[in-house]
Amino acid sequence: MTPCLLCHSESTASFFEGNTQSFYSCSQCGTVFRHPSNFISASEEKARYLTHNNDVNDPRYRQFVSPITEKVMEEFNTTSLGLDFGAGTGPVITEILTNKGYRLNLYDPFFHPDVSVLNETYDFIVCCEVIEHFKKPQKEFSLLKRLLKPDGKLYCMTHLLCEPRDFTNWYYKDDPTHVIFYMEENLRWIRDNFGFSEVKIDERLIVFSR
């Protein structure tokens, strides 16, 4: 059996096979995930991230993250402390918000590996194009929940799997660093099982409230 990457249930079945890659689905929480035997190594993963052209001054990149930056500015003021979790090589969200007077710490296991920032708690956490990379999502979501202050919010962006029948042609699965995919069903499971009070989904923007 292949346990679910998220809920660890063994109620999983083959979902899609192609190009040497296997994907499974879970009947317990609804998660679709890449088979762990197809995960690439940490060094290969880092090398792929280094090919991303994440220029913090690129207007298109700044526009891409605007659902998160605008929501943070709408819901928090500059006295709040934030965490850019999985900030990557070009932490554009931090760049935009600090220029508006906000304070954020950075964490990324490859590019900003200062684990001391994980000893603090935060009013808000931003997690842009990160959660689809979680090889141990239970560990990561437990950590993110713990890092939030009461009434804190976790802002995530990812491409939701809205039409499973179109998976064959879905570009998002073709990135080998994308190992877990999200939809309304497993986002609700995360809300209920990690103790978030609410989850709101607005296209690619997902907001968990503590």
N, C-alpha and C positions, 0 to 999 in steps of 0.2 A: 504493500500500500504506500501511497505518497501522501503524507499528512499535509493539510492545508497550511500554507505559509502564514496565514493570519490567525486562524482560530485553532489550529493544530488538530482539527477533526480528521478522521480517516475516511469520512464520507465524501471522497473525491473521485472524479472520473476524468478520463482523457477528454480534452476539449478541442484541441487542434494539433495536428502534426504537419510539419513542413519545413523544408530546408534545414534538416537535422535538429530542429527545435521542437520541443514538446511543451504544450501548455495544458494545464489541468483546471478544473472548476470544482468548487466546493458547494455541496447541497445544503450545508449548515449555515454559512454566512454569505454565500454568493460570490466569493472571491474567485477571480480568474488569475492564475499565476504561472510563471515560467517554471518548468521543472528544475529543481536545484542542480541536477547534473549538467544543465546548460548554462549555469552561472559562469561568467568570466572571472578571472583572477583580479585581485585588488590592483595589481600593477597595470593590467590591461584596462581596468576601469578608469584609473587615474589618467592613463595615456589618452583615453577617449575624451575625457573631460577637458584635457589640455588642448584638444582640437576645436573646442567651442570658441567662437569669436564673441565673447561676452564683454563688449566695450561699454563701459558705464556711460560714455558720452554719446552713444548711438541712439538717436531719437526713436528708432523702431524698437530697440530693446527697452527703452524707458516707457514707451507706449505699451509694450507687451505686459510689463509688470504693473501697469497703472491700476488694474482692478484691486490689487493689494494695497498699493500706496494710497490710493484715494480712500479706501475703506478705513485704513488706519487713521488717516488725518480726520476723517469724519467721526470716528468713534473714540479717539484718544487725543489728549493734548500733549504738549511738549514736556510736561513734568513726568510723563510715563517713561518707563524703561522697557526697551524691546530687545529681542534676540533674533538675529538673522541666522536661522538654523539650516545648514547646508548651503552656505553663502557662495561657494564656488570661487572661480577665478576672477569673476567680475561682479562684486556685490552691489549691484545697481540699486536695489531697494534701500540698502543702508546709505548709499550715496545721496539718493533723492531725499530721504527722510532726515538725514543729518543736516542737509542744506536747508531744511525747513525748521531746524531747531530741535529735532528729536534726538534721543540718545539710544544707541543700539550697540550691543556686543555682537561679535561674529563667532560662529562656530562652523567648522567643516572638517571632517576627519582627514581629508587630504590637504586642504589649503589653509585652514585656520584651526589647527588642532589643539588650541589652548583649552584643555578640559576644565580649567578653573572657572570658566564662565558658566559651567553646568552646576556650580555650587550656589548660584544665585537664583532668585525667582523673578518672574517678568510679568509686566502688565499685558504684553502682547508678544507673540512669536510669529515670525513670517517664515514660510516654508515653500518657496516657489520652485516648482518642477523638481521636487525632492522626494516626495512620499512614494513615487513609483519605483524608486531605487532601493526601498527598504527590504533587505534580505531577511531581517528579523523584525517585522512590523510590530509584534507585541511588545518587544523591548523598546522600540523607538517611540511608539505612542504612549507607553507607560511613562517614559522619560519626559516626553513633551507635556503630558498632563501634570506631572510632578513639578515641572519648571514654571507652570502658570500660577500666578497669584489668584486668590479668590476674585471672581468676576473677570478674570483674564480671558483673552481670546487667542485662538490659534488660527492663523490665516494660511490656507494651503492653496496652491494652484497645481492642477494636473489636468490631463485630457481624460475625461470620463469615458468609460466604455458604455455607450448608450444603446448600441445595436449589436449585440453579440453575434448575430447571424452575418454581420459584415466583417467579422474578425479577419478573414482571409486577406482582405485588401486594406486593413487598418495599418497605417504607417507607424503608429506608435509602438506596436509590438515588435517592429523590426530593429529597434535600438536594443542591442544586447544588454545594456545597463538597466533597462526597464524590466523589472521582474514581477511586479504586482500591479494589478489594475483595479480601478475603483468605479463603483456605480452606487446608486442610491441604497441598495440593499446592504452592501458591506459598510458603507459609511454610517448607516443607522446602527449596524452591529458594533462598530467602533464607539459610537456615542454611548450606547447602552452598556457595553462591557468595560469601558475605561472610565466611566463615571462623568462624562461630559453632560452638561445639562441640556444642550441643544446643538444641532448641526443644521446649518443653512447652506443650500447649494444654489449657486447662481452661475450657470454655465460652467466655466473652468474654475471658478472661485468657490472654495469650500471653507466655511467658518465654523469652527467648534468653539463653544462657549463653556467655560469651566462652571 
